[in-house]
Amino acid sequence: MEFNDRITKVIEYTELSPAEFAEEIGVQRSSISHIISGRNKPSLDFIMKIKNNFPDLEWDWLINGKGEMLHNKDVEKPDTEKNNEETKVKEKKSLPDLFSLLDDENFGKDPVSNSNARDFDKTVQRQTQEKISDSQRLENNGHNLKAQRKEIRRIVFFYTDGTFETYEN
């Protein structure tokens, strides 16, 4: 069994998501992702963080894949009641996922139906149109400037002693 498979098995054993597992052992989420995918090999520090946070794991199994995963073969999963109490005590906040931020009942509906909101929308649309026309005008002027021949007006040399010289055309 490859190391990435053993890490996947440890994550399943802990009943944590890979992101929660990364937070639990104190590594970046990308580290877990790269190791699980086989892109990176784990460092000794990474393995020690796993072992320190989950002491039931066997060293030989974790490092070499030999023997049993846990010290006590009778233990299938961690004591979930104990873990739930510890989790409540620690209560680490994670970021909400994108879909939990959606208000399903009002999805796609006009969020505000009063006249102030409509006036605000019209103002934003007008300002957006003005910015678009301003940027088009600047773009057109830029093309005209490129057509003109550029000439050097002035060259300034700054010296390390704080003096400077100016040459003008």
N, C-alpha and C positions, 0 to 999 in steps of 0.2 A: 504494500500500500504506500503510495507516494505521500509526501508531507502535506501537500495541498488537500488530499483526501482526508488525512488525519485531522487537519484544522477544520474541515467541513464537519467531520464527525463530532469534534469537540463543540463546535457552535450548535449543532443539533442537540447534543447532550445538555448544554446549558440553557436551552430553550430561549435563546436570545437571537435577535436578528444580527446579521454581520455588522451593522452600524452600532448596535448596542454592545456587541462583543468588543468592538474596537474601543468604544468609550470605556467599557469595564476594565480592560487591560491597559488602557492609557496609550493607545497608538492611533494614528490617523486612519480614517476609513479606507483611504486608498491603499494603505499597507495591506489590509485584510484582502481587499479586492485583488491586488497584484499577486499575493501569495496563493489565494484560492485558485486564480486563473493559471498559476504556474509560471507567470511572467518573472517573478522574483523569488529568490530563496530567502528564508527567514534568517535573521541574525540571532546570535546567542541571546542578546538582550530581549528580543521579541519572544523567544522560547521561554526565557526566565520569567517574563511578565505573565505569560499564560500559566506557568507552573505555580507562581506566587499567588495568583488569583484563584486557581483551581488546584489545590494541593492533592486532591484525590487522584489526579492523573499520574500514571506511571511514567517516570523519566524515560525508561528504555523504549516504551511504546511511543511516546511523544517524539523522541529523537530518531529512533531507528525503525519503528513500526513493529517491534518484536514484543511478544507477550500480550498481556491484557491491558486494556485502556485504563482501567481503574485499579486502585490498590485492593479494594474489596469487590470481588466479582459479583456479590449479591446486590450491589448498588447499581440500579439501572439508570435512574435519573436523580438529580438533586432533589432534596426535600422542598417541594414547591411551596408549602405553607411557610416554612422557614424563610425561603427566598422572598416570598411576597412580603413578609414582615420586614425583612432587611431592605427590600426595595422601597417600601413606604418610608423607612427611616432615612435612607439615602436620597430617595426621590430625585433622581437626576432628570432634568427636563431635556427633552430632545425637540428638535424642530418639527412642526406639524408637516404632514405631507401635503402636496398641492391640492388634492381632492378634498381634504377635510376643510379647506378654506372656502369652498364653494357653498353657497346658500342654495340648495337644490330646489326649494319651493319657489324661489324668486329668480331662478336662473333664466336669463334671456329677457326678463321683464324690465321695464323702465324703473330704475331704483327710486326715483323721486318724481312725483307727478305735479308738483306745484309750479307756479309761474316763475319763481326765482331760479329754479333749476333750469327751466327752458331758456330763460334770459342768459344764464351763465353759459349754457351750451352754445347759444347763438354768438355770444361774445368770443368764446374760444374758437368757434368756426371762423369768425371774421378775422381774428388775430392770426389764425393759421393761414388763411388765404393771403393776408397782408405779408406774412413772412415768406410765403411761397413766391409771391410776385416780387418782393424785395430781393430774394436770392436769385430769381431769374434775371432781374435787372443787373445785379452785380456780375452775374455770369456773362451776360452780354457785354458789359463794360470790360470785363477781363479779356474777352476775345478781341475787343478793339485795341486794348493796350498791348496785347501780344503782337498785333500787326505793326505797331510803331517800333522804330529802331531804338534800342536802348543804348545810352551813352553813359560813361563813368563821369560823375560830377566831382567826386572827392575821394581821396585815399588818405587814411589816417594810420600812422604807425605809432604804437605805444611801446615805450621802452621800459625795461625793468627798473630803471632809476626813477620812474614816475614822470618822465618827460614824454613829449609826443611831437610828431611833425605832421603837418597837413599839406597835402598837395591837391590843388584844385585845378580843374580843366579850364 
